[in-house]
Amino acid sequence: MLLDTKCDFDANGVFDPQDYMYFYGSVLTDERTDKEVQFLVDELGLNKPMSILDVGCGFGRHSIKLAKLGHHVTGIDSMDGFICAAKKRAEYEGLKINFIQKDMRVVQFNEEFDRAILLFTGFGYFSDSENLEVLKNISKALVPGGLFCFDIFNRDAFLKDFLPYYVTEIRQDLMIDRNTFDSKTGRLIDERIIIRDGKRKDVPFSIRLYDYNEIEKLIEQGDMKIEKIYGDWKKSPFNMESKGMKIIAKKV
């Protein structure tokens, strides 16, 4: 059952490139990205040059490393600031990557890619019907039998260790996440406050949290099926204690 709850949010505020890199930069290290890319190489069978679609590519941390391995990469993101940063990094590295500013809900490719990825919990910000549209767009972009990897929170484990607030502090600046969970809609509601240079910015948003059964059904409705699922990037078996779901789906 799709829960078509209206979930408009200020994407420019939530994903402001300067704030995003300021507060998340310390955890998005090269070492972390290398481990995630090795996971992709192993689980997506990237043992020869392939065409790869990186959905929600951000500043291109996965796209660039995949391109360095010889793959033909197209990265899409709705934020112009991220796309500009990604293009500059690719140019500096001497790489040819097709970075496009586009909303993942309206991506229109037709069997152009061998593989697709959507990483760092970039899935679930829209209504269920729009989230399904994202999956359908990705499936349509893949060649028959193509593989798709994405990672999301595991709702069961997330709620077990639920924190009503979380504070990230960088020097004198703060990112304050004030969380509630709506059991009816299955959405985590975050009344986020960002304080930088003494100025406050409110950027509330919500994200749909799925359990395994829900996401499996949504993937199947998106014309794919789950091939494998892990609890983390180390390939630990998925269970109810797993913080996340690292899913490999195949176009049917």
C-alpha positions as CSV (number, residue, x, y, z in Angstrom):
1,M,0.0,0.0,0.0
2,L,1.4,3.4,-1.0
3,L,1.1,6.2,1.5
4,D,0.8,9.3,-0.6
5,T,1.6,11.8,2.1
6,K,2.5,15.3,0.9
7,C,6.2,15.8,1.8
8,D,7.3,19.1,0.3
9,F,10.6,20.4,1.8
10,D,13.2,23.0,1.1
11,A,15.7,20.9,-0.9
12,N,17.9,24.0,-1.4
13,G,18.1,24.4,2.4
14,V,18.5,20.7,3.4
15,F,21.1,20.0,0.7
16,D,22.8,23.4,0.5
17,P,26.3,22.3,-0.8
18,Q,28.2,24.6,1.6
19,D,26.4,23.5,4.7
20,Y,26.4,19.9,3.6
21,M,30.1,19.7,3.1
22,Y,30.8,21.7,6.2
23,F,28.9,19.3,8.5
24,Y,29.3,16.0,6.6
25,G,32.8,16.5,5.1
26,S,34.6,14.9,8.0
27,V,32.8,11.6,7.5
28,L,32.8,11.5,3.7
29,T,36.5,10.6,3.6
30,D,38.4,9.1,0.7
31,E,39.0,6.0,2.8
32,R,35.2,5.6,3.3
33,T,34.5,6.1,-0.4
34,D,37.2,3.6,-1.4
35,K,35.6,1.0,0.7
36,E,32.1,1.7,-0.8
37,V,33.5,1.6,-4.3
38,Q,35.2,-1.7,-3.6
39,F,31.8,-3.0,-2.5
40,L,30.3,-1.8,-5.8
41,V,33.1,-3.4,-7.8
42,D,32.6,-6.8,-6.0
43,E,28.8,-6.8,-5.9
44,L,28.0,-5.2,-9.2
45,G,30.6,-7.2,-11.1
46,L,32.5,-4.1,-12.3
47,N,35.4,-6.1,-13.8
48,K,35.2,-4.5,-17.2
49,P,34.3,-1.0,-18.4
50,M,30.6,-0.4,-17.9
51,S,28.1,2.5,-18.2
52,I,27.0,3.6,-14.8
53,L,24.3,6.0,-13.7
54,D,25.0,7.7,-10.3
55,V,21.7,9.0,-9.1
56,G,21.9,11.8,-6.4
57,C,25.6,12.0,-7.2
58,G,26.3,14.9,-4.9
59,F,29.8,16.3,-5.5
60,G,30.8,13.2,-7.4
61,R,32.8,11.2,-4.8
62,H,31.6,7.8,-6.2
63,S,31.4,8.9,-9.8
64,I,35.0,10.1,-9.9
65,K,36.5,7.0,-8.4
66,L,34.4,4.8,-10.7
67,A,35.5,6.8,-13.7
68,K,39.2,6.4,-12.6
69,L,38.6,2.6,-12.8
70,G,37.6,3.1,-16.5
71,H,33.8,3.2,-16.3
72,H,31.6,5.5,-18.3
73,V,29.7,7.5,-15.7
74,T,26.8,9.8,-15.8
75,G,25.9,11.6,-12.5
76,I,22.7,13.4,-11.8
77,D,21.8,15.6,-8.9
78,S,19.1,18.3,-8.5
79,M,21.5,20.7,-6.8
80,D,23.4,23.0,-9.1
81,G,26.1,23.6,-6.4
82,F,26.9,19.9,-6.2
83,I,27.0,19.5,-10.0
84,C,29.4,22.5,-10.3
85,A,31.7,21.0,-7.7
86,A,31.6,17.6,-9.3
87,K,32.5,19.0,-12.7
88,K,35.4,21.0,-11.2
89,R,36.7,17.9,-9.5
90,A,36.4,15.8,-12.6
91,E,38.1,18.4,-14.7
92,Y,41.0,18.6,-12.1
93,E,41.4,14.8,-12.3
94,G,41.3,14.9,-16.1
95,L,38.2,12.7,-16.2
96,K,35.2,12.8,-18.7
97,I,32.1,12.4,-16.6
98,N,28.6,13.5,-17.8
99,F,27.3,15.5,-14.8
100,I,23.7,16.7,-15.2
101,Q,21.5,18.8,-13.0
102,K,18.2,16.9,-12.9
103,D,15.6,15.8,-10.4
104,M,15.7,12.0,-10.0
105,R,11.9,12.0,-10.3
106,V,12.0,13.1,-13.9
107,V,15.1,11.2,-15.2
108,Q,14.4,9.9,-18.6
109,F,16.9,7.3,-20.0
110,N,16.0,4.2,-21.9
111,E,18.2,1.1,-21.4
112,E,21.4,3.2,-21.6
113,F,23.2,1.9,-18.5
114,D,24.6,-1.4,-17.3
115,R,24.6,-0.4,-13.7
116,A,23.0,2.3,-11.4
117,I,23.7,3.5,-7.9
118,L,21.9,5.7,-5.4
119,L,24.0,6.0,-2.2
120,F,24.4,7.7,1.2
121,T,20.7,7.3,2.1
122,G,19.6,9.5,-0.8
123,F,16.3,7.7,-1.3
124,G,13.0,8.3,0.4
125,Y,12.6,12.1,0.6
126,F,9.4,12.1,-1.5
127,S,6.0,10.5,-1.3
128,D,5.7,6.7,-1.8
129,S,4.3,7.2,-5.3
130,E,7.2,9.5,-6.2
131,N,9.8,7.2,-4.6
132,L,8.3,4.5,-6.7
133,E,8.7,6.7,-9.8
134,V,12.4,7.1,-8.9
135,L,12.8,3.3,-8.9
136,K,10.9,3.0,-12.2
137,N,13.0,5.7,-13.8
138,I,16.2,3.8,-12.7
139,S,14.8,0.5,-14.0
140,K,14.0,2.0,-17.3
141,A,17.5,3.5,-17.5
142,L,19.0,0.0,-17.1
143,V,19.6,-2.6,-19.8
144,P,17.7,-5.8,-19.3
145,G,19.4,-7.7,-16.4
146,G,21.2,-4.5,-15.3
147,L,22.0,-4.1,-11.6
148,F,21.1,-1.3,-9.1
149,C,22.7,-0.7,-5.7
150,F,21.3,1.6,-3.1
151,D,21.4,2.0,0.6
152,I,18.7,3.1,3.0
153,F,18.0,3.0,6.8
154,N,16.6,-0.2,8.3
155,R,13.5,1.1,10.0
156,D,13.4,-1.7,12.5
157,A,16.9,-1.0,13.9
158,F,16.5,2.8,13.5
159,L,13.5,2.9,15.7
160,K,15.0,0.6,18.3
161,D,17.8,3.1,18.9
162,F,15.7,6.2,18.1
163,L,17.2,9.5,19.2
164,P,14.8,12.5,19.6
165,Y,17.7,14.8,18.9
166,Y,21.2,14.8,17.5
167,V,23.7,17.6,17.5
168,T,26.7,18.0,15.2
169,E,29.2,20.6,16.3
170,I,31.9,22.0,14.1
171,R,33.9,24.7,16.0
172,Q,31.2,27.2,17.1
173,D,28.6,26.1,14.6
174,L,25.8,23.6,15.1
175,M,23.5,21.4,13.1
176,I,20.7,20.3,15.4
177,D,18.4,17.5,14.3
178,R,15.1,17.3,16.3
179,N,13.5,14.0,15.4
180,T,10.0,12.5,15.6
181,F,8.5,9.5,13.9
182,D,5.1,9.3,12.4
183,S,3.9,5.7,12.7
184,K,1.0,6.3,10.3
185,T,3.1,7.5,7.4
186,G,6.3,5.7,8.2
187,R,8.2,9.0,8.0
188,L,11.0,10.4,10.1
189,I,10.3,14.1,10.6
190,D,13.4,16.2,11.3
191,E,13.0,19.8,12.4
192,R,16.6,20.7,11.6
193,I,18.2,23.9,12.7
194,I,21.6,25.0,11.4
195,I,23.5,27.7,13.2
196,R,26.6,29.1,11.3
197,D,28.4,32.3,12.0
198,G,25.8,33.2,14.6
199,K,23.0,33.0,12.1
200,R,20.1,30.5,12.4
201,K,18.5,28.7,9.5
202,D,15.5,26.3,9.9
203,V,15.4,23.5,7.3
204,P,12.8,20.9,8.2
205,F,12.4,17.8,6.1
206,S,11.1,14.2,6.4
207,I,12.2,10.9,4.9
208,R,10.3,7.7,4.5
209,L,11.8,4.8,6.5
210,Y,11.0,1.4,5.0
211,D,11.2,-2.1,6.6
212,Y,12.4,-5.0,4.4
213,N,9.0,-6.1,3.3
214,E,7.9,-2.6,2.3
215,I,11.1,-1.9,0.2
216,E,11.0,-5.3,-1.4
217,K,7.4,-4.7,-2.6
218,L,8.3,-1.2,-3.8
219,I,11.3,-2.5,-5.7
220,E,9.1,-5.2,-7.4
221,Q,6.6,-2.5,-8.4
222,G,9.6,-0.7,-9.9
223,D,10.2,-3.7,-12.2
224,M,13.2,-5.0,-10.3
225,K,13.8,-7.7,-7.7
226,I,16.3,-7.9,-4.8
227,E,19.3,-10.1,-5.6
228,K,21.3,-9.5,-2.4
229,I,21.0,-7.5,0.7
230,Y,23.7,-6.7,3.4
231,G,23.6,-5.0,6.7
232,D,26.7,-2.8,6.0
233,W,29.5,-2.1,3.6
234,K,31.5,-5.0,5.1
235,K,28.9,-7.4,3.7
236,S,27.6,-8.4,7.1
237,P,24.4,-10.5,6.8
238,F,21.2,-8.3,7.0
239,N,19.1,-8.8,10.1
240,M,16.8,-6.7,12.4
241,E,19.8,-5.3,14.2
242,S,21.4,-3.9,11.0
243,K,21.5,-0.1,10.9
244,G,21.0,0.0,7.2
245,M,20.2,-2.0,4.1
246,K,22.7,-2.3,1.3
247,I,20.5,-3.6,-1.6
248,I,21.5,-5.1,-4.9
249,A,18.5,-5.2,-7.2
250,K,18.2,-6.6,-10.8
251,K,16.0,-5.3,-13.6
252,V,13.5,-8.0,-14.6
